[in-house]
Amino acid sequence: MFVHGVYGFYAVLASMSVISSFFSPAQGVAIRSAVPRHGLRSATALMQQVMFIMRIIGGPIAVTVVRIFGARICYGLDAVSFIASGSLIASLALTLPKKSAAGDLQLPVPASAKEGSSGISRILADMKIGAGFILHHAALLFVIVALGAGMFVMGCFGPLVAIYVRDTLHTSSTIFAVTSAAISIGLLIGVNILNAFAKHISNTTQVYLGLGGIALGTLLLAAAPLFAFTLPVFHLGVPVVVTVFGCFLIGFAAAGIIVPSQTLIQQETPAGLMGRVGSTTMSAVFSAQIAGLLLSGILAQHTSVRAVFALCTAMLAVLIVAGKLWMEPKDHPALA
């Protein structure tokens, strides 16, 4: 509201990103504390449903507010919504784990994590403890690697889909809007279907299916221009239909990674380590997404957008095989 320069705008966005990164680890701790173990899947699915619905309707609402009242009012309402949600969350009574929980697991506490250490040293020490727990737990390692791979593909996909629609399919911006909406709709439908019908399918099986579904979606995008003919009844090009379906499938399959991976993390992580494991997980996921954003443009410039989608398909296929051969966790049946 009060920033007018470009660099000030960048500084505000960076600050918002840093503060927003606190949310996911804290959310995991809060859900683990407030929800019984048998209800973790439903609670995680419900949380994802609310977030996806807000993302779908948030954009049109913001556009309407800006058109009627202006950008300043929109930013002000956004700030008020953050304060209101924070106040509601602060009113919850949460049972915090004891500080000795990590010690009960006989996990070494680095010297840098002791009292009197600098803030950065303690953060790095906590992340080291979280990473050590993940590396020694096959199920968590697999789902976190899968989650990172899914976010890497989404990072590659996001900046390239507009170029793909314009330069490869040679269609209008309307088709780009439809493809973007198809991903969000696929995510929302996928979360609901998983919550309703996949309660008795193990979390790791759902993650495998999610990886396979995203791989199939990126493969359809890479192959869509090959179907160079038009549907006679609808007067719509088959490449456009295949593209929209591929985007929907990517979103639908992503739900098969997000919900079971978060559920498994909450089920298998001791309460005293939820914050450390959650922060380490989000660091890995965000790093993978940033890598996808950075590499997608470089790879597309030296090859093509379709080649990047094909490479994503191959990477996911390799991860599925590697998971079965070297990271196969013990069977963890899903809880109702």
C-alpha positions in Angstrom: 0.0 0.0 0.0 2.9 2.4 0.8 5.6 1.2 -1.6 5.9 2.9 -5.0 9.4 1.8 -6.2 10.2 -1.5 -8.0 12.9 -2.4 -5.5 10.7 -1.7 -2.6 8.0 -3.9 -4.2 10.6 -6.7 -4.5 11.6 -6.3 -0.8 8.0 -6.6 0.3 7.5 -9.7 -1.8 10.7 -11.3 -0.4 9.6 -10.5 3.1 6.2 -12.0 2.5 7.7 -15.1 1.0 10.0 -15.6 4.0 7.2 -15.2 6.5 4.8 -17.4 4.5 7.4 -20.2 4.6 6.8 -20.5 8.4 3.2 -21.6 7.7 3.6 -25.2 6.4 5.9 -26.5 9.2 3.7 -24.9 11.8 0.6 -26.2 10.2 2.0 -29.8 10.4 2.7 -29.4 14.1 -0.7 -27.9 14.7 -2.6 -30.6 12.8 -0.6 -33.4 14.6 -1.4 -31.8 17.9 -5.1 -31.1 17.4 -6.2 -34.1 15.3 -6.2 -37.8 16.5 -3.9 -40.1 14.6 -6.8 -41.9 12.8 -8.1 -38.5 11.5 -4.9 -37.2 10.0 -5.8 -38.2 6.4 -9.2 -36.5 6.5 -7.8 -33.4 8.2 -4.9 -33.1 5.6 -7.4 -33.6 2.7 -9.7 -31.0 4.1 -6.9 -28.5 4.5 -5.8 -29.0 0.9 -9.4 -28.7 -0.3 -9.8 -25.3 1.4 -6.4 -24.1 0.1 -7.2 -25.1 -3.5 -10.7 -23.6 -3.4 -9.2 -20.3 -2.1 -6.7 -20.4 -4.9 -9.4 -20.9 -7.5 -11.8 -18.2 -6.3 -9.1 -15.8 -4.9 -8.0 -14.5 -8.3 -11.5 -13.6 -9.6 -12.3 -12.0 -6.2 -9.1 -9.9 -6.2 -9.8 -8.8 -9.8 -13.3 -7.7 -8.9 -12.1 -5.8 -5.8 -9.3 -4.0 -7.7 -11.7 -3.1 -10.5 -14.3 -1.6 -8.1 -12.3 -0.2 -5.2 -8.7 -0.1 -6.4 -5.4 -2.0 -5.6 -4.9 -0.3 -2.2 -8.2 -1.6 -0.8 -7.3 -5.1 -2.1 -4.0 -5.0 -0.3 -5.6 -3.7 2.8 -8.2 -6.5 2.8 -5.4 -9.0 2.2 -3.6 -7.7 5.3 -6.8 -7.9 7.4 -7.4 -11.5 6.3 -3.9 -12.5 7.4 -4.4 -10.9 10.8 -7.9 -12.5 11.2 -6.6 -16.0 10.3 -3.6 -15.6 12.6 -5.9 -14.5 15.5 -8.2 -17.5 14.9 -5.3 -19.9 14.9 -3.8 -18.3 18.0 -7.1 -19.0 19.9 -6.7 -22.8 19.5 -5.5 -24.8 22.4 -2.6 -27.0 21.1 -0.7 -29.6 23.1 2.9 -28.9 22.4 5.5 -31.8 22.6 8.0 -31.9 25.4 11.4 -30.6 24.7 12.9 -33.9 25.6 11.0 -35.7 22.8 14.1 -35.7 20.6 16.2 -37.0 23.3 13.8 -39.8 24.0 14.6 -41.0 20.4 18.4 -40.9 21.3 19.0 -38.4 18.5 22.3 -36.5 18.9 21.9 -32.8 19.6 24.7 -30.8 17.9 26.7 -28.4 20.0 25.4 -25.6 17.8 21.9 -26.3 18.9 22.6 -25.7 22.6 21.6 -22.5 24.4 23.7 -19.5 23.6 24.3 -20.4 20.0 23.5 -18.0 17.2 20.1 -18.2 15.5 21.4 -19.4 12.2 23.5 -22.1 13.9 20.5 -23.4 15.8 18.4 -23.4 12.6 21.0 -25.4 10.7 21.4 -27.8 13.6 17.6 -28.4 13.7 17.5 -29.0 10.0 20.4 -31.4 10.4 18.5 -33.4 13.0 15.4 -33.4 10.7 17.4 -34.5 7.7 19.1 -37.3 9.7 15.7 -38.7 10.8 14.4 -38.6 7.2 17.5 -40.3 5.7 17.1 -43.2 8.2 13.4 -43.6 7.5 12.8 -45.3 4.1 9.1 -44.4 3.9 9.6 -40.7 4.6 12.6 -40.5 2.3 10.7 -41.9 -0.6 7.6 -39.7 -0.2 9.7 -36.5 0.3 11.8 -37.3 -2.8 8.5 -37.9 -4.7 7.1 -34.7 -3.4 10.2 -32.8 -4.4 10.1 -34.4 -7.9 6.5 -33.5 -8.3 7.2 -29.9 -7.3 10.2 -29.9 -9.7 7.9 -30.9 -12.6 5.3 -28.3 -11.6 8.1 -25.7 -11.5 9.2 -26.7 -15.0 5.6 -26.8 -16.2 4.4 -23.4 -14.8 6.5 -20.9 -16.8 6.4 -23.0 -20.0 2.7 -23.7 -20.4 1.9 -20.2 -21.7 4.7 -20.5 -24.3 3.5 -24.0 -25.2 0.0 -22.8 -25.8 1.1 -19.8 -27.8 4.0 -21.2 -29.9 3.3 -24.9 -30.1 -0.5 -25.1 -30.2 -0.9 -21.7 -31.8 -4.0 -21.0 -29.8 -5.4 -18.0 -27.9 -5.0 -16.9 -24.4 -8.4 -18.3 -23.6 -6.9 -21.8 -24.0 -4.1 -20.9 -21.6 -6.7 -19.8 -19.0 -8.6 -23.1 -19.5 -5.4 -25.2 -19.0 -4.5 -23.3 -15.8 -8.0 -23.9 -14.5 -7.8 -27.5 -15.4 -4.8 -28.1 -13.1 -6.6 -26.5 -10.2 -9.8 -28.4 -10.9 -7.8 -31.6 -11.1 -6.2 -31.0 -7.8 -9.5 -30.3 -6.1 -11.3 -33.3 -7.6 -8.2 -35.5 -6.8 -8.2 -34.5 -3.2 -11.9 -35.3 -2.8 -11.7 -38.6 -4.5 -8.7 -39.7 -2.5 -10.4 -38.7 0.7 -13.6 -40.6 -0.3 -12.3 -43.8 -2.0 -8.6 -44.3 -1.3 -8.7 -44.7 2.5 -7.7 -48.4 2.2 -4.9 -47.9 -0.3 -1.4 -47.5 1.3 0.1 -44.1 1.2 3.2 -45.2 -0.8 1.0 -46.9 -3.4 -0.9 -43.6 -3.9 2.4 -41.8 -4.3 3.5 -44.3 -7.0 0.2 -43.7 -8.8 0.6 -40.0 -8.4 4.0 -40.0 -10.0 2.8 -42.2 -12.8 -0.2 -39.9 -13.4 2.0 -36.8 -13.6 4.4 -38.6 -16.0 1.4 -39.6 -18.2 0.2 -36.0 -18.2 3.6 -34.5 -19.2 3.8 -37.3 -21.9 0.4 -36.2 -23.3 1.6 -32.6 -23.4 4.8 -33.6 -25.3 2.8 -35.7 -27.8 -0.3 -33.5 -28.2 0.9 -31.7 -31.4 1.2 -35.1 -33.1 -2.6 -35.4 -33.1 -2.9 -32.8 -35.8 -6.6 -33.1 -36.7 -9.9 -31.5 -35.6 -13.0 -33.0 -34.0 -15.7 -32.5 -36.6 -18.6 -32.1 -34.1 -17.0 -29.6 -31.7 -14.7 -27.9 -34.3 -11.9 -28.2 -31.7 -8.4 -29.3 -32.4 -7.4 -32.6 -30.8 -4.1 -31.2 -29.6 -6.0 -28.7 -27.5 -8.2 -31.4 -26.0 -5.2 -33.6 -25.2 -3.5 -30.6 -23.6 -6.4 -29.7 -21.4 -6.8 -33.3 -20.3 -3.1 -33.6 -19.7 -3.1 -30.5 -17.4 -6.2 -31.9 -15.6 -4.4 -35.2 -15.1 -1.3 -33.5 -13.8 -3.4 -31.7 -11.2 -5.4 -34.8 -10.3 -2.2 -36.9 -9.9 -0.5 -34.3 -7.9 -3.1 -34.8 -5.2 -2.0 -38.4 -5.1 1.4 -37.2 -3.9 0.5 -34.2 -1.7 -2.1 -35.8 0.5 -0.6 -39.2 1.2 2.9 -37.8 1.6 1.8 -35.2 4.2 -0.3 -37.8 6.0 2.6 -40.2 6.1 5.0 -37.5 7.4 2.5 -36.7 10.2 1.9 -40.4 11.1 5.5 -41.5 11.1 7.3 -38.5 12.6 7.5 -38.2 16.4 5.7 -35.2 17.8 9.0 -33.7 19.1 10.4 -33.7 15.6 7.5 -32.5 13.6 8.8 -28.9 13.3 12.3 -30.1 12.3 11.1 -32.6 9.8 8.5 -30.3 8.4 10.9 -27.4 7.9 13.5 -29.7 6.3 10.8 -31.1 4.0 9.6 -27.7 2.9 13.2 -26.6 2.3 13.7 -29.6 0.0 10.4 -29.1 -1.8 10.9 -25.3 -2.3 14.5 -25.9 -3.5 13.2 -28.5 -6.1 10.5 -26.1 -7.3 13.0 -23.2 -7.6 15.3 -25.6 -9.5 12.5 -26.4 -11.9 11.7 -22.7 -12.5 15.3 -21.9 -13.2 16.1 -25.0 -15.4 12.9 -25.0 -17.4 13.8 -21.8 -19.3 17.4 -22.9 -19.9 16.4 -26.4 -21.1 13.6 -25.0 -23.3 16.0 -22.5 -24.9 18.5 -25.2 -25.8 15.9 -27.8 -26.8 12.2 -27.1 -26.9 9.2 -26.9 -24.6 8.0 -30.4 -25.7 11.5 -31.8 -25.0 11.3 -30.4 -21.5 8.0 -32.1 -20.9 9.5 -35.4 -22.3 12.5 -35.0 -19.9 10.1 -34.6 -17.0 8.3 -37.8 -18.0 11.6 -39.7 -18.2 12.7 -38.3 -14.8 9.5 -39.4 -13.1 9.7 -42.9 -14.7 13.2 -43.2 -13.4 12.1 -42.2 -10.0 9.4 -44.8 -9.9 11.8 -47.5 -10.8 14.4 -46.2 -8.4 11.8 -46.1 -5.6 10.9 -49.7 -6.2 14.5 -50.9 -6.3 16.2 -48.8 -3.6 13.8 -46.8 -1.7 10.9 -49.2 -1.2 9.5 -48.5 2.2 7.7 -50.9 4.5 4.0 -51.1 3.9 2.1 -48.4 5.7 -1.6 -48.9 5.3 -3.7 -45.8 5.1 -5.8 -44.9 8.0 -9.5 -43.9 7.8 
